[in-house]
Every structure is written in C-alpha cells, then in structure tokens.
Amino acid sequence: MIFNKIIKKIRELQKKSKNNNQVINDGLLQDKYLNELELSYLYSIFNLFQKVKNLPGHIVELGVGGGRNSILFGSLLKFTSQHSNSKYFGFDTFGNYTEKDFLENPTLNKNKLKWNNNSLEFVKNRIKKKGLDKICNFVEGDIRTTIDSFFNNNHSRFSKDSFHCKLIYVDTSAYTPAKIGIEKFYDKLVPGGIISIDQRKQGGETNALVDFCKEKSINLQTGDFFNDIPAYIIKK
Ligand SMILES: C[S@@+](CC[C@H](N)C(=O)[O-])C[C@H]1O[C@@H](n2cnc3c(N)ncnc32)[C@H](O)[C@@H]1O
C-alpha cells in the first residue's frame, strides 16, 4: 500500500518536472528561433535567389548536409511558381566528408562528426514532409565521381546537353569537390548565372573559387551586408 503511494508520488513528480522542463526548453528554443545569424542568412539566400530568379535553369548545391538549403531553395522555386521547369539538385556523400577530404583539409578534423548523421533517407524524408520531393533531387556519393555519372546516367530531361543551371551554391567546405564541381557545372551555367560559396571561415571552397577565377580571369565579387555571401561570380 505504502509502496503504491510512493510510486504514485514519484510519477506525479516526474510528470511535473517534465512539464516544467518543457516550458523551460520551449522558452529557450523560442529565444533562439530566428536569431541574428539565422535571419541574416535567410536574407542573404533570399537576395541571392532574387538575383537569378528570372533566369532559366536549375539550382545546384554542392554539399547538402541536413538539407537546410534544399528546403530554402526548393521552397523559393515553389513560392515563385518556377518549380515545374526549375529544380534543385543537391550533391553530397550523405555520410560526412570523405577520408581524402579530411586529409586534404586538416581543419575539417576539428569537428569531425558534425555532418555524419545526414543520411540520404533522413534528408529525403525531411524534404517529403515539406512537400518538396518533386522539386528537390539528390545525388549521393563523392562529388569527384558523381557529377560525371549524373550526366552519363541521365538521358532525357536532365541530360548533359539539356541541363542548364542559374545558380551553383558551393558548400562542401573541402577544396577538391568544390573545385571539381565548379569546373564541371560552369559550362552548364546560363549567362548571368551565379556561382556562390557559403564559407564563413575561409578555407577549401574559398580557395577553389579563387583558383578557378584566376584560371579563367573572372572577377570575384563579395556580398555587401552583414553575413552576406562571402564570394561569388556572375557568368558573362
Ligand atoms: C557544410 S556542410 C553543408 C551544409 C548545407 N549546405 C546546409 O545548408 O546546411 C558540407 C557538406 O559537404 C559534404 N561533402 C564534403 N565533401 C564532399 C565530397 N567529396 N563529396 C560529396 N559531399 C561532400 C559533406 O558530406 C557535408 O554534408
């Protein structure tokens, strides 16, 4: 009898404590929601999209992570009713940087597991829940090889000859996949189209774009407000 009363009391206390924590956590989440960095990032992406909005072609992202930008770009294509012609294509291993990338970019080792848990299944589910699964396409594997196989395997709408893009968003943080991706997709970029990098802390993808610009004698530009895109080029 006493035992049952004690159990009941413990359960009541557990419930109360859970509710309290919920309130506290929700409060913390509310405080964090749309903080300065998040808001400025959204503003930057919206502005970037605005610059290419009226061009034909798809949006390519190199380095999808958990699909944050897939949701942003996919939604922007949908909101502007371009989604039957313009799609989003995201390239990633969906299992972290490759061993080659860790070797080539030692700074990536500092936070080695950060991008480890974004499987293709997880990202696809996330995209489906947002109703963007007809807009967002994903290509899994090392960018060093997947871009070629993507073009070789697509014989109709997205074939090598008919694939054009208006925006190439580079967010691999690693040099070689960024450089290969920029080189391979540059030919597919329509005039006026943009290649932009995401990198806040300069490293792999910054170097890749800088080297590409040197080789092609292209002027590098930079965003003009707080937390705007650090570097981009516009194709002539
Ligand atoms: C900084 S995260 C991308 C973040 C994402 N764009 C976002 O908006 O949240 C970098 C991503 O690049 C991917 N990546 C890096 N090197 C790669 C490679 N060689 N091939 C394919 N994906 C690669 C990683 O798996 C990781 O998910």
The ligand as an ORCA input file, in Angstrom:
! r2SCAN-3c Opt
* xyz 0 1
  C      28.976     22.471    -44.549
  S      28.124     21.020    -44.944
  C      26.800     21.534    -45.971
  C      25.720     22.307    -45.249
  C      24.467     22.561    -46.033
  N      24.699     23.212    -47.300
  C      23.457     23.356    -45.249
  O      22.897     24.288    -45.774
  O      23.206     23.049    -44.092
  C      29.249     20.273    -46.040
  C      28.731     19.034    -46.729
  O      29.581     18.738    -47.837
  C      29.617     17.344    -47.993
  N      30.838     16.968    -48.722
  C      32.100     17.342    -48.442
  N      32.964     16.760    -49.296
  C      32.218     16.020    -50.159
  C      32.534     15.187    -51.276
  N      33.781     14.970    -51.656
  N      31.514     14.624    -51.941
  C      30.232     14.808    -51.555
  N      29.883     15.566    -50.497
  C      30.859     16.162    -49.799
  C      29.616     16.799    -46.563
  O      29.129     15.480    -46.513
  C      28.707     17.794    -45.835
  O      27.395     17.314    -45.733
*
